[in-house]
Amino acid sequence: MMTHHDQELAELKELLLLMAGHSRNAVTRAVQALMDRDEVLAKRVIEDDSIVDQLEIKVDEVAVTLLSKAPLATDLRLITIAMKASHDLERVCDEATTIARRAIELNSEPQLKPYVDIPKMAQLGLQMLDHAINAFVNRNPQEARDVIKSDKEVDAMNKQLHRELASYMIERPSTITRALNLMVVSKSLERIADHATNIGEEVVYLYEGRDIRHTGKASPAV
């Protein structure tokens, strides 16, 4: 039989999963709004941003309640990591809102180039986010480490797209506004991958007790 404490911990995890689902959906819809030139969908993403904001507040409320009860060290670590993860998820949703705003601007002008890189970056970033959350729920630090390794691939894609867009701006000054908006979209997708990486690093700390932030050590110690 679950104790009241166990129920509160379960509620914390469920709230985090709910946040992850909303944040993921926001990114998917924002990118779709850009691909389909769908201003209505983009505006809906912006309007729904407050949902994740409220969920983050709820996570903090539950976490503070749990912390006030002097939890065991293992639970203390889980609670603090959940609060950090909720912040990253809220930032993911903020980046989705940024993409949606840029989509509205881009959709008001002729499309600059085929959008090939952007959906690839979005797909990889969301896969990283999925694996980071799965690693948290399933107590799987190795899955979290795999997320961290994938971050370099998204970084490389972002840099390549920025180089390509810079060439557009130099060769055709009339494209500068559109190119800059696409750069912002690309950077937002790169930051989404960064937030997934943050969660992955926290999961490693949660289950292994090793802080690998800023170390570049995605592989387990031997």
TORKOLPA-95376 format. One record per residue (C-alpha): x negated, y negated, z. Coordinates in steps of 0.25 Angstrom, whole numbers. Example, Ala and Ser with C-alpha at 12.3 -4.5 7.8 and 13.67 -1.06 7.14 Angstrom:
REM residues 2
[atom [-49 18 31]] [atom [-55 4 29]] 
//
This chain:
REM residues 222
[atom [0 0 0]] [atom [-6 -14 -4]] [atom [-8 -24 7]] [atom [-4 -38 6]] [atom [-19 -41 3]] [atom [-20 -31 -8]] [atom [-7 -37 -14]] [atom [-13 -51 -14]] [atom [-26 -46 -21]] [atom [-17 -39 -31]] [atom [-9 -52 -33]] [atom [-23 -59 -35]] [atom [-27 -49 -46]] [atom [-13 -50 -53]] [atom [-14 -65 -54]] [atom [-28 -64 -60]] [atom [-23 -54 -70]] [atom [-11 -63 -73]] [atom [-20 -75 -75]] [atom [-29 -67 -84]] [atom [-17 -63 -93]] [atom [-12 -77 -94]] [atom [-26 -83 -97]] [atom [-28 -72 -108]] [atom [-15 -75 -114]] [atom [-18 -90 -114]] [atom [-31 -88 -122]] [atom [-24 -78 -132]] [atom [-13 -88 -135]] [atom [-22 -100 -136]] [atom [-31 -93 -146]] [atom [-19 -88 -153]] [atom [-13 -102 -154]] [atom [-26 -106 -161]] [atom [-26 -95 -170]] [atom [-11 -96 -174]] [atom [-11 -112 -173]] [atom [0 -111 -163]] [atom [2 -124 -156]] [atom [14 -119 -148]] [atom [6 -107 -142]] [atom [-6 -116 -139]] [atom [3 -125 -131]] [atom [9 -113 -124]] [atom [-5 -109 -119]] [atom [-8 -123 -114]] [atom [6 -123 -106]] [atom [3 -110 -100]] [atom [-10 -113 -94]] [atom [-3 -117 -81]] [atom [1 -102 -79]] [atom [-14 -98 -77]] [atom [-17 -110 -68]] [atom [-5 -106 -59]] [atom [-10 -92 -58]] [atom [-24 -97 -54]] [atom [-18 -105 -43]] [atom [-11 -92 -39]] [atom [-23 -84 -39]] [atom [-30 -94 -30]] [atom [-19 -94 -20]] [atom [-19 -79 -19]] [atom [-34 -78 -18]] [atom [-34 -89 -7]] [atom [-24 -81 1]] [atom [-32 -69 0]] [atom [-45 -76 4]] [atom [-38 -82 16]] [atom [-37 -68 21]] [atom [-52 -65 22]] [atom [-52 -54 12]] [atom [-63 -43 11]] [atom [-75 -46 3]] [atom [-71 -38 -8]] [atom [-57 -45 -9]] [atom [-64 -58 -7]] [atom [-72 -56 -19]] [atom [-60 -52 -27]] [atom [-52 -64 -23]] [atom [-63 -74 -26]] [atom [-65 -67 -40]] [atom [-50 -68 -43]] [atom [-50 -83 -40]] [atom [-62 -85 -50]] [atom [-56 -76 -60]] [atom [-43 -84 -60]] [atom [-51 -97 -62]] [atom [-57 -91 -74]] [atom [-44 -86 -80]] [atom [-38 -100 -78]] [atom [-49 -106 -86]] [atom [-47 -95 -97]] [atom [-33 -101 -98]] [atom [-38 -115 -98]] [atom [-47 -111 -110]] [atom [-35 -105 -117]] [atom [-28 -119 -115]] [atom [-40 -126 -121]] [atom [-39 -116 -133]] [atom [-24 -119 -134]] [atom [-26 -134 -134]] [atom [-37 -133 -145]] [atom [-28 -124 -153]] [atom [-18 -135 -154]] [atom [-28 -145 -159]] [atom [-34 -135 -169]] [atom [-20 -131 -174]] [atom [-17 -145 -178]] [atom [-28 -145 -188]] [atom [-32 -135 -200]] [atom [-40 -123 -194]] [atom [-55 -125 -195]] [atom [-59 -111 -196]] [atom [-54 -96 -195]] [atom [-52 -93 -180]] [atom [-60 -80 -179]] [atom [-70 -83 -168]] [atom [-60 -89 -158]] [atom [-51 -76 -157]] [atom [-63 -68 -156]] [atom [-68 -76 -144]] [atom [-54 -76 -138]] [atom [-53 -61 -139]] [atom [-66 -58 -133]] [atom [-64 -68 -122]] [atom [-51 -62 -118]] [atom [-57 -48 -118]] [atom [-67 -53 -109]] [atom [-56 -59 -100]] [atom [-48 -46 -100]] [atom [-60 -38 -96]] [atom [-64 -47 -85]] [atom [-50 -46 -79]] [atom [-50 -31 -81]] [atom [-63 -30 -74]] [atom [-58 -38 -62]] [atom [-45 -30 -61]] [atom [-52 -16 -64]] [atom [-64 -19 -55]] [atom [-73 -17 -67]] [atom [-86 -26 -67]] [atom [-92 -19 -79]] [atom [-80 -24 -87]] [atom [-83 -38 -81]] [atom [-97 -37 -86]] [atom [-93 -34 -100]] [atom [-85 -46 -100]] [atom [-97 -54 -96]] [atom [-105 -48 -108]] [atom [-95 -53 -118]] [atom [-96 -67 -114]] [atom [-108 -69 -123]] [atom [-100 -65 -135]] [atom [-90 -75 -133]] [atom [-101 -86 -130]] [atom [-107 -82 -144]] [atom [-94 -83 -151]] [atom [-92 -97 -145]] [atom [-105 -102 -149]] [atom [-104 -97 -163]] [atom [-90 -103 -165]] [atom [-96 -116 -160]] [atom [-107 -116 -170]] [atom [-98 -113 -181]] [atom [-88 -125 -177]] [atom [-100 -134 -175]] [atom [-104 -131 -190]] [atom [-89 -135 -194]] [atom [-90 -148 -187]] [atom [-104 -152 -193]] [atom [-100 -148 -207]] [atom [-85 -153 -207]] [atom [-83 -164 -197]] [atom [-68 -164 -199]] [atom [-68 -150 -191]] [atom [-74 -156 -179]] [atom [-61 -157 -171]] [atom [-57 -143 -174]] [atom [-71 -137 -172]] [atom [-71 -143 -158]] [atom [-58 -137 -155]] [atom [-62 -124 -159]] [atom [-75 -125 -151]] [atom [-67 -128 -139]] [atom [-58 -116 -142]] [atom [-71 -107 -143]] [atom [-77 -113 -130]] [atom [-64 -110 -123]] [atom [-64 -95 -127]] [atom [-79 -94 -123]] [atom [-75 -100 -109]] [atom [-64 -89 -108]] [atom [-75 -79 -110]] [atom [-83 -86 -99]] [atom [-71 -85 -90]] [atom [-70 -70 -93]] [atom [-84 -69 -90]] [atom [-83 -76 -77]] [atom [-72 -66 -72]] [atom [-81 -55 -77]] [atom [-92 -60 -68]] [atom [-83 -61 -56]] [atom [-78 -47 -58]] [atom [-92 -42 -58]] [atom [-94 -50 -45]] [atom [-81 -44 -39]] [atom [-84 -30 -41]] [atom [-99 -29 -41]] [atom [-103 -41 -31]] [atom [-113 -46 -42]] [atom [-112 -61 -46]] [atom [-117 -60 -61]] [atom [-112 -74 -65]] [atom [-123 -82 -72]] [atom [-132 -70 -72]] [atom [-129 -64 -86]] [atom [-129 -51 -80]] [atom [-116 -44 -85]] [atom [-122 -30 -84]] [atom [-122 -23 -70]] [atom [-135 -23 -62]] [atom [-143 -10 -63]] 
//
